[in-house]
Amino acid sequence: MQERPTRLLRIVHVLDRVGVSKSEWQRRVKLGEAPAPVALGPKLRAWRESDVERYLDALATVPPGERTPVSRGQRPSTAST
């Protein structure tokens, strides 16, 4: 039986599957919460499809109360009281 070749996903396709903003995805990668990309060139990165799928599967097993919050803080209010 032959193994399927590894598919690589560019950032736009990763974001479509994961459903977060580019800056949020980059934050998660930097913190080690999301899989690291593969360097395809000096400025070109892609993610292994299998790594992204494993990441999503792992998120599905974490209870909602234990998930990492999407935002790190609140913006200060601009309205004066």
Helices and strands as residue ranges (DSSP letters): E 8-9, H 11-18, H 22-31, E 38-39, E 45-48, H 49-61, G 64-66
